Amino acid sequence: MTVNRRDLLALLAAPLASGTIPAIAAEGTSLGAVAAAVGIAFGSAFDREVFDDADYRKLIASETRLVTAENALKFDWLRPKGPDADFSTADRIVEFARHNDLLLRGTTLVWNDNPPPWLRRSSLTELRYLFDRHIDETLTRYRGRIHSWDVVNEPFYPPQRLPGGYRQGPWYDAFGPAYIERAFRRAASVDPATRLVLNEAFCEQQDALGISVRAGLLKLVERLKGEGVPLHAIGLQGHLKPALPFDDQVFVEFLTRLAGFGVDLYITELDVDDGGMPDDINKRDLMVASRYRDFLKAVLTVPAVKAVITWQLSDRYSWYGELARRKHPPGRRPRPLPYDDGLQRKPAAQAMIEALLTRVK
Ligand code: XIL
């Protein structure tokens, strides 16, 4: 079923008894279709599991429009053992997206976190060479096939106490903070058509970390745009942690200030950490849903927000599940996403639809 703007307006005009499920959601209309009708590109991250899991493959293809390769395009996944890349999985992901008419986002070209061990042993001269080579090779290979690249991921991590609050790592060592503009300028020269994104974490948190990362990011974006660096969008990850302090209105003001620098805004890695919520699944799902609803309702009031992407679509493949399994003893099964382990819609999906509908003007 496709949904057009008129259907949505009719739906909003109809009085809804509280607790009534709007018909379009009850019929299982795809999240991607509802979002598209209100001008939002919706999607999720996914990775190589789609090659083995036919049901998940179908769900991704039907629910999403704009997807992100969760890991396959990252430096450490392309070059786990040394400088020469193995692009085979990334190639399959790019082909999967093309085959299903999904726009694909690349994450992440340059990230100071998670360097493979061999990279940590490289000299500064080698690092400088590898930085440029990685950008050139990766963007050339997929030129014209990637909707947007997270060129730099997570530039800030103030607890490490570097000047300016920048995140430590090999690329920072190689060039200092100038690695950021170098990456954007180089990426633009190799693939002038892709949208270049600066992606950051923690900004929705109203704690010391969130406040300092927001301040750093505002200054950085102002400087980059002032210097004519090609930067088209800011990605806000949105790994929501309801157990920490948050203030959606403060976040909206921050988004509005960012938009003032002439960039689009994408919510790039949305999920809701259910740690600390009750074990009871019904209660937990409603709490998760209500966080999705409130956050998206607030964020979608900002016209510059153009895309909402969840970090995987089903709990079956959430990175929180990965983390919980690695614990000793393994933790409770997390439920942070709009679809459950059985690939069934959860209240979170309904909440997202409700929030999207508020975007209709
Ligand atoms: C995570 C993936 O989800 C995991 O599968 C992987 O093991 C590590 O990276 N912020 C980011 C993402 O920018 O790239 C991270 O993805 C999650 C946090």
Residues whose N, C-alpha, C, O or C-beta is under 5 A from the ligand:
A	BS01	XIL	E70 W319
